[in-house]
């Protein structure tokens, strides 16, 4: 059975360059912050980051020192069974409740669970269903 909670992710963008992910994660590590989840991609010469950390305030300062203008966005963190079809079941449950998934990222973890980050049109309702 899934479990979920509302959390905040940091959203930031920086000019793209080789090694940007290494530089960003080094700056966050130097601030003493652990990255719990990350989605990073490049588009039109800009590196975009969605980060769930254990200290968004310190991580934001580290990103600001690099020239970013980070901001927090509410998201849903969900731990789902790590098995075929589990993500589909969650996505269908949310769709059937008329909750749109704007984006999702995640990975499998330990103890038979996978952790996903959801941006939805109704985070509170999504949490209550999960």
N, C-alpha and C positions, 0 to 999 in steps of 0.2 A: 504494500500500500504506500502511495507517495506521501511525503510530508512537505510542507512549504511554509515559508515565512517571507515577509516583506523586508527588503533591504535596500541599500543604495549602491549604485555603481558610479564610478567616476567616468566622465566622458571627456576626452581631450583629443586635440589634433596638433600635429607639428609638421613642418616641411619634411617630406620623405627623403631619406638617404640610406645608403647601405649602413647597416648596423644600428638603425634607429631603435628597433626592439631591444637590442642589447643595451643601448644607452638609457632607454626609459626604465628598463627593469633594474639596471645598475643604480640609477638615481633613487628609485623606490627602495631598493635594498639598503642603500647608504643611509636612508632616512629611518631604517629599522622597521620597515613595513613588509608584511607578507602579502603576496598576490594570491588570492583564493581562486580567481577565475579571470580569464582574459580573452578578449576577441580583438585582434589587431589586423588591419588591412590597409592597403594603399589604393588611393583613387586620385587620378589627375594630379600626381605629384605631392599629395598630402597623405601623411600617415595618420590613421584614425584608431583610437584606442577606447575600448570599453573595459573597465577594470573593476573587479570586486576585490577589495582589500580588507585587511584587519584594522586599518586606520586611514580613512579617507582624508582626514585633515592633513596629516603628515605627508601622505602621498600627493595631495594637491599642491602643497608647498614645493615638493620636489619637482613636480611638473611645471609649476610656475617659474621656477628657477631656470628651466630649460626653454622658457618662452611660450609655453602653452597657457591657455585660459580654461582650465578644467572646471567642470560643474558636475553636481550630483544629479542623478536621475533615479527615481524609484523603480525598483524591479522586484520580481518574485524569484526567490531561490527555492528550487525544488529538488528533493532527493527522491529518485525514482528507482524502482527495481532495475537492475542491470540485466535485462533479458530482451529477446526479440519481441517487438510489439508494445513495449511499455511506454515509450514516447508517443507512439501512435494513440494509445488509449488516453493519455493525458491530453493530447492535442484534440482528440475527438470529444472528450468530456468538456473541454473549454469551448469548443466550437458549438456543441449542442446547447451550451448555456449562453450562447451569443456573445462570447468573449473572443475578440480577435487577438491573435498572436502577431505582434508587430515584428518581433525577431526573437530568436532563441540561439543560445550557444551553450556548450557544455562538454563534458567528458565523463567516461566511466571512472569510478573511484574504487575504494576498498569496501569490504564487507558486503559485496553483492549489490552495491548502489551506484547510480550515476547521478551527478549533480548537473542541473540545468539552470540557466538564467533565462527568464522570460520577461519580455516587455509586452504588456497586455493593455487592452483598453479598459480593464477593470481589475486592478491588482488585488483589491480587497476580496472581491467575489471569487477570483481565481484561487486565492489562498484558502478561502473557506471550503471550496470544492476539493482541494487537494489535501 
